[in-house]
Amino acid sequence: MSVVTSLFKRLLFQLAGSQYDRMAAAKKQTYDFLFVHEDGSQLDRIGRLFDKEHPLETSIDTVYDLEEINKALTKVKQGKSKGKTIITVGEQ
């Protein structure tokens, strides 16, 4: 990848993410993006970054059964989720 392409991508993501930066800052939160290819070496590297001693922190708001999909989608669409909304499929 050329330096120009890399700089362009960085600028594009900064512009696209500026709204989310402001929203996160207002709530004293942070967020990060990881872009990886599905090749073994990058997946191995991610696995070492987020091992048992340094787990990836997530925030789960609500877990819904598949039968409650409309309720879950309505909540997400209204922007009322405080974390990830999980839909379970099948027996748990």
Secondary structure by P-SEA (a helix, b strand, c coil): ccaaaaaaaaaaaaaaaaaaaaaaaaacbbbbbbbbcccaaaaaaaaaaccccccbbbbbcccccccaaaaaaaaaaacccccbbbbbcccc
